[in-house]
């Protein structure tokens, strides 16, 4: 319980608050996942291209060959999502459903 309270406090801080709010506009991303992404990835500008980010977290297209069926679909969707997360943070704009 203490950990959840601390994460909530951090998510409302000046360092994370706005970026957490942006990430929470993505369907399926709540405060905890937003904070995990922000803490783990830090400065999104260090990834010059979306492929660098996808590779960093293990979602590179050449690795898709190792998976079959549903696993391939899950990896492809996760890759698209993390690339959109990158764009949201770089542009400082909320997610809009239906816009690529």
N, C-alpha and C positions, 0 to 999 in steps of 0.2 A: 504494500500500500504506500509506503514511504517513497519508493522509487517512482511509482506512477505520479505522485504529487510533485516530485522534483522535475520529472519530464514535463508535466503540465506547466509548471512555473517557468522552466526554460523556454518552452514553446511560446510563451507570452512576453519574453524578454525583448529588449531592443535589438539584440543580435539575431534572433530567430523569428520573432513574431510575424513580420510581414511575409517572409518566405514560407513559413508554415501555412499562413492564410492562403497564399497562392497555391501551394501544393494540395491543400484540402479542397480546392475547386475540382480536382481530378476525381472522378467517381472511383471509389474504393480506397482512396488514400485518406487516412485519418491522422490525428495528431501524432500518434506513436510512429507510424510509418514515415510521415514527413520528417520527424526528428531523426529517425534512423538514417534516412537518406542524407539529410543535411550534415549530420555529424560524421558519417562515414565518407561522404564525397567531398565535404568542405567547399572549396571554391570551384564552382562549375566552369569557370573560365580557364582552368588548367587543362581542360579537355578541348583541344583546338577543333576537333571534329567529333561528330556524334559517334562515329565508329570507334574512336579512342575510348569513349565512355563505355560503350557496349562491350568492348574488349576487356576493359578494366574490371567490370563486374561479371564477366564470363558469359556474355551473350553475343559472341561473335558468330557471323553466318557460317564460317567453315566448320564450327563445332556442331552445327545443326545436322550434319551428316551422320553423327553418332546416334541421333535419336530417330525414332520412328513414330508415325501416327500422332497420337495425342501429345506426346512429349514434344514433338517438333512444333506443334501449334502453340503449346504453352510457352516455349522459348521464344518463338516469333512474336507473340503478343507481349511478353515481358520486355523484349528488346524495343518494340515500338513504344511501349509505355515509358521506359527509361529515357528514350530519345525525346519524347514529349516533355518529360519532367525537366530535362536539360534546357529545352527551349523556353519553358515557362520561367525558369530561374534566370536565364540569360536576358530574356526580354522584359522580365518583371511584369508579366501580364498573366491574368488567370486563364485557366483552361476553358475552352469553349467546345462544347459537344458538337461533333459533326464538322469541325474544321481541322484539316491536316496540318 
